Amino acid sequence: MRLLHTSDWHLGRAFHRVNMLGAQAGFIGHLVDTVREHAVDAVVVSGDVYDRAVPPLAAVELFDDALHRLAGLGVPTMMISGNHDSARRLGVGAGLIDRAGIHLRTDPAGCGTPVVLTDAHGDVAFYGLPYLEPALVKAEFGVEKAGHEAVLGAAMDRVRADLATRARGTRSVVLAHAFVTGGEQSDSERDITVGGVAAVPSGVFDGVDYVALGHLHGCQTLTERVRYSGSPLPYSFSEHRHRKSMWLVDLDATGAVSAERVDCPVPRALARLRGTLADLLADPELTPHEDAWVEATLTDPVRPDEPMARLTERFPHTLSLVFDPERAPEAPGVSYARRLADRSDQEIAEDFVAHVRGAGPDSHEQGVLRDAFDAVRADDTVREVAR
């Protein structure tokens, strides 16, 4: 049986204020084309369909379009809710949608009830484990301590118990939305730490043929049977080295896994640039990044004038500007009190300006500071006389 594994669509999400709906629609079209061109037997979507619990109307309309197009292909689709989704909202109408071959699994109570598909070699049982918030589902699974490993372990116990009742040779696929040990994070995933622990060992999923993971945005292979598809589009500059893709997975008659990556369309490349403003504007090696979405980190010791306006003349798609000035280190072992000793309020304020900006105040700014201190002293004198 051939599966297409994807996740973390985050419909409705922007990229540094850039509307991504057009790119997301392009991905949905690419997904449908891939299903058709590669003779896919089932699609699995491992959570974070939406970017937030109450998505914008345009995102809902795009999801509706995706459901209709997938149903129109006659290819069964399994979806679970992720930590960004509202499980209740995403699961509305799941019973009716089921009849169209779109199987939404958003209720933790259904973890041990699979969708069963059949190919020439027999049955394949698909188990959907939606994102399990430990504090909310510990009663459902009868665990005493709320933790990701405990609730996922209890959910997988139900999966294995159901599998044990099925015909010998039944193959199995689990969809889960979790942070599994060994996965590489990026800046765009929402923290799911509980009690200081977010990650669960991959061994919690032992006993099944393939685990289609969602949550982390980089495509990753933890074991041959446990994989993240990653997000189809970038949602932070920390993903600038990601190759956005989906997994095309083949399960043979014995449940052995072979997988290949299918690249997703890239709306625009990402680039992280670092250096002084003058260097970034002049370096010929940066020419390939002129059409990219850019995050620029300026290392000028003094913040330059109008840096964003000047950067966008060469890199018109600059979206993020970071300042990390390279300055000589301060003398070690000198306490703050020692540095302030025998210095006037005016000198301390001028030193602060120099520390923050990289250069001390000019003569006009020195005058502004002097007037401010004079005003404070005058006010203190008036209060003292009033007493």
Secondary structure by P-SEA (a helix, b strand, c coil): cbbbbbcccccccccccccaaaaaaaaaaaaaaaaaaacccbbbbcccccccccccaaaaaaaaaaaaaaaaacbbbbbbbccccccccccccccccccccbbbbccccccccccccccccbbbbbbbbccccccccccccccccccaaaaaaaaaaaaaaaaaaccccccbbbbbbcccccccccccccccccccccbbbccccccccccccccccccccccccbbbbccccccccccccccccccbbbbcccbbbbbbbbbccccbbbbbbbccaaaaacccccccccccccbbbbcccccccaaaaaaacccccccbbbbbccccccccccccccccccccaaaaaaaaaaaaccccccaaaaaaaaaaaaaaaaaaaaaaaac
